[in-house]
């Protein structure tokens, strides 16, 4: 198995730090608002990676966090009048419920910043004691970036380049503009905890490092997150963790691509955020997953008006084949080794889910051909598809239910005149009057509709 490691910029053979055990952490959601499609995608990717590692025989301990202490959460608390921690817990409940609908499994370990304040304070104090951090008179504590010489090794940025892109805050209290907050002194009306430096709360970056250390110790195998977190968040995690321990923090850094909408970055300021709840009210969890997973996880996904409708139609067509298998009356034991082997080869190459999905078209074409020929191995192939691709969260539904829901949603009112001609065409075909059948098809086309033959008769669709 090979994994693309952002730290080295290349694919590397996956070798865990300790035998068969894998310690895996992925940055979760800052619960200042409802979950959007980007949150869902990131949760889906690392859920799949965890499951495939387990399928490959590794003993995985997977942790995710909820950032429940943050500037945005405090701002929402002020807007709503709900205390910050109470607001965060309310949003966690809503997001958890949505993730259940999206059918993404929980990690082995859930982590929250608010439940790790003592760990965070201890971490910060040790950085101060080691000369890597300093407290100001106001009670803020900053990490001294220049004390960690390898700073920039994940993002590839040199210190002088980093100055241009880092957000500068409270610069008058810093020794260096690049230094970042480990502990923030409390402002009036903000949530706070007592600390050696006064009332305050943790900075964003320190939360993940301290929670990782509490859950896993000094080193982990895999650290994941969105590509937008490489700098400064993950860069800063490396700096503070490795400055404290003197050991490599994470062996493999995995980053998924971002969601764009019609070519533009998705953001609240542009008003183009796609909320997960809205998507799940329109499409099944399987359709949303299929749509998102068609792009390699390291690439950006461009959401166009046709992305989800097209995915919905593909899933409908796949399920129609599975339905035909279920109704065929054929029986066959076992499964298709080649389907599973091909899937594993794709996944062993840096979790190439997109390649495994592209293979589905040929697989289902083969199953349908076998059905037509009365080949009972169509049954074992279909069974294997359900088992293998179930790891991605696909093909778990009842085919008849999927077909009925799709057809009901996409039902079109076709004029009686067109339906009468389609019925007459079917009768002409049954009587082998091919010329009349072709004439009627042409007339139907002139009226803006197409007619397609099915085992049950025909389907009429309006031309787009």
PyMOL commands that set and color helices and strands:
alter all, ss='L'
color gray80, all
select helices_A, chain A and resi 37-55+71-80+84-101+113-115+117-129+145-147+159-165+171-173+204-216+227-245+276-282+285-293+307-327+337-348+353-372+377-392+399-409+416-430+434-446
alter helices_A, ss='H'
color red, helices_A
select strands_A, chain A and resi 2-5+10-13+21-30+59-67+109-112+133-135+141-143+180-185+200-202+220-226+250-256+259-261+264-265+301-303+449-454+457-462
alter strands_A, ss='S'
color yellow, strands_A
deselect
rebuild
show_as cartoon
